[in-house]
């Protein structure tokens, strides 16, 4: 997973940050027994998702890969999975 750029975009970071702030708001007001503040935090969480989607639509998210790139990636994964057991047997 570290080799990919999954989620390392301004849209992802902004959406998650806003949602995390909403989670903290909801947590504080839940402990304080304040339902209005709790639901306000839930609204902020949902707002984070909407902002992330809007930023992705504006081009600040991860671009979708073409069918050719997806096919090449699956071929590379298949080739490495087939080659891996052979090297393990020769070492043993």
PEFENVEN-V110180 format. One line per field, one symbol per residue. ss: DSSP state (a for helix, b for strand, c for the rest). Layout:
ss: ???
//
This chain:
ss: cccccccccaaaaaaaaaaaaaaaaaaaaaacccaaaaaaaaaaaaaaaaaaaaaaaaaaccccccaaaaaaaaaaaaaaaaaaaaaaaaac
//
